[in-house]
Amino acid sequence: MLAAERKMRIVEHVRQRRIATVAGLAQQFQVHEATIRRDLMEIEQEGLLKRTHGGVIAEQWTRDEPPFSERSENRLEQKMRIGRMAASLVEDGEHIMIDSGTTTLHIARHLVNRSDLVVVTNDINVAAELRDAPGVKVILTGGELYPSSYMLNGMFTDRVLASLRVEKAFIGTPALHHAHGLMHPEALLVPAKQAMIQAAREVIVVTDDSKLGKLSLHAVAPNGAIHTLITGTEASEAQLRPFRDGGVTVYAV
């Protein structure tokens, strides 16, 4: 097989699977790993794929978010696991923030029996989950209601968040890139996430595996601002290793 044909097939292979290792590609195409590394370097220079530690990924862009009803059913079982794990990191008596989102909603569902907990949120659904929890005080940020997602956002939201300090903030994201960090397609939603991150002593990002490696238009925060990442076991080691190497505590559940 000619080098040009092999490189074309490598690009097709990785785009179908989103991620691959050097060893796996060498076995797939029956060539030495050094040959694959050279191919990947040339492919990356052409802007077709992105090399990672020991492998390569097909960079994908998040250009918008689907409606809440659609997102809530996507990878539901994984989101439930992530929510349970995230809630286990919350101690009674803490002040925490819970970002709006379909994954963060599952955190709230595991906090209803906690004691002396203060939860700040910009999500109507999160507040509703905790409305009857006797040991949980809920503070809604206020702001403009986004009916499609039950989220509060805007100037009032940002002002309230800027005035608060908490032990932990649980942040959702539609895009988490190994080099560029938390990203979002909608500029108007960035300030609230940044304010939550700045308000917290510990930042915990919760996201299913489909968001890992994604790029989007607006940078929210670098990976250095993240203390903990919780995702599903569906995420590959190649996807998670850059975060671990960067000092982020990673849970795949």
N, C-alpha and C positions, 0 to 999 in steps of 0.2 A: 504494500500500500504506500502510495506517495505521501510525503509529509503534508502537502496541502489538503489532500483528501482526509487524512487522519485528523488534522486540526478541525476541519469542517464537521467531522463526525463527533469529535470531542465536544464541540459547541452544542450540537444537537442533543447529545447524550446528557450534558449537564443542564441544559434548559428544560429538558423533560423531567429531570429529577431534582432540580434546583441546587444540588450540591454533590460533590464527588471528592474522593481522596486520590492522591497521586498513586498509591499502591493499587487501588481499585481500577483506575484508568490503565495502569500498566498491564494489569492482568486482562482487562477487557480487550485491549488492543495488541496484546502480546509483544510488548516492547519493554525496554529497560526503563526504570523510574527516571533516570537522568534524561532520557528522550522526552518523557512526558513533561518533566519540569521545563525543559527548553521549549516545548510546544506551548505550555501554559504561559510562559513569559512572553512569547510572541503574540499569543491570543490576547493577553491582557493589554499589551501595547496597542493592539487594534481596538481596544475598548469593548470587546465582546463578552468577556467574563472577568471575574475578580478573584485573584489568588488569595488564599488564607493559609493558616498554619497547616501544612501537610495536605492541602487540597485546593479546591476551587469552588466558587459559587456563581450562580447566575443572578446578578443583581436585578431586583424587581422593584418597581416603583408603586407606591401607594398614592393615588391621585385624588381619591375621595373615600369617604366612609359610607358603606351601605346603610340603609335604615336600621333602626334599633331592632325591629322585629326580625329582620333577616340575620343580623349579627348575633342576636341572643340565642339562636338555634345552632349557629355554626360552632363546631367543636365544643358542644355543650358539656359532655362528660369531662373533657379536659379542663374546662373552666371551673367546673365544680371541684375538681381535685386541687386546682390552684387556689381557689377561694378557701378551701378547708386548711391548706397549708399556711396561707397568709394569716388567717385568723389565729392559728396556733402561735404565731409570733407576737400576738397582742397580750399584754399583761393587764390584769385587773388594776384599775386606778390610773391608767394612762390616758393621755389626751392624744388623739390620732386624727388624721385627715384621710378621707376616702374619696378619691377622684371619681368622676362620672364614668360609667362604662358597663359593658355586659359582663366582664370578668370581675370587676370590683364589686358588683352587686352580690356575687357569691361570697365575698368576704363578710358582708353585713349579715347574711343568713346564718353565719356561724358565730355571731356575736350576741345573739339575743339573750343568752343566759349569763352574760358577764356581769360583773359588779363594779360600780363606781367608775364607769367608763364614759369619757366624753368623746363624741364623734362629730367632727366637722365635715360637712359634705356639700357639694354643689349638685347633687343628684336627688331628684324627687323619689326615685325608686329606692335608693339606699335609705333615705329617711323613712319611707313607708315600711320597709322591712323591719326597722327598729322602733316603730312608733309605740308598740306595746311592750317593749323590753324594759322592765322596771329598774334595772341597774344601769341603764344607758341614757345619758343625756345627749340629745341630738341638736346640733346647731346647723341650720341651713344658711348658706352664704347670702342668699338673696341674689337678685340679678334677673336678667331677661331669660324667660323660659323658652327653651328650644323644644317644641312639641314633639318633634320626630325622635328625640332621644331622652326626654325628661330631664335635661340638663339645664342648670342655671349658669349663665355666663355674662360677661360684659363688665362695664365700669364698676358697678356696685359690688359684683363678685370679687373683682381684683382688689378693691379697697378693703373689703373685709378680710380677705386672705392675707394681705400685707400687714394687717394689724395683729396677727395671731402667731403663736409659737407652739409647736407640739413635739411630742417625742418621735412619732413615726408618721410618715405620709405614704399611702399606698397609691401608686400612680399607674394608670392604664395608658396604653399607647397603640396606635395603628401601625407604627413602624419603629423598629429598634435595630440600628445598624452597628456592626462590630467596630467600625471606625468612626462613624459620625454621631453615634448616640441616639437619644430619643428624638424623633422627628414627627411632624404632623403636616397634613396637606392643607389645613385651614388656619390662616394667620390669626383670625379672631379668637381661636381657642388656645393659642400658645401662652398668652400672659397668665391665665389662671393656673396652668400646669407649672409654669415657672415659679409663680408665687407659692404654690404648695411645696415645691422642692426647696425653696429658700426658707420656708417656715419650719421645716422639719429637721430634727437632729439626725434622723435616719430615714433614708429614701429607699423604698421597696417598690420595685417595678414588677407588675404582674401582667403577664401576656402569654397567649398561647403560641405555639411554635410557628404558626403561619406568619407572624409579624416579625420574626427574627430574620435579619439580613435585608429587610426592606429599607428603601430610601424614600424620602418624601421631600416636599419643597422647603419646609421650614424647620430649622434646628430648634429644639426645645431645650436640651441640656446635653452636655458631653457625658460619656460613660463614667468619667471620673466623679460625677455627681451622684452616681448610683452606688448604694452600699450592698443591696441584695437584689437578685433577680430570681423570680419564681416562674417557671414555665412547666410544660408537660414533658413526660418521658419520650414523647414523639420527637422532641428536638434531638438532633445528632450531636455527637461530641465535637465535631468540626464547627458547628454553630456556636457551641457553648464555650469552647476553649479560649477564644479571644477575650471573653468577659472574665473568666477565671484568671487568665494571665494578667489582666488589668487590675486585679485586686477585688473584683466583685464576688461576693458570696453567691453561689448559684445553687438553687434547688430545682431538680427536675422530678416532678411528682406524677 
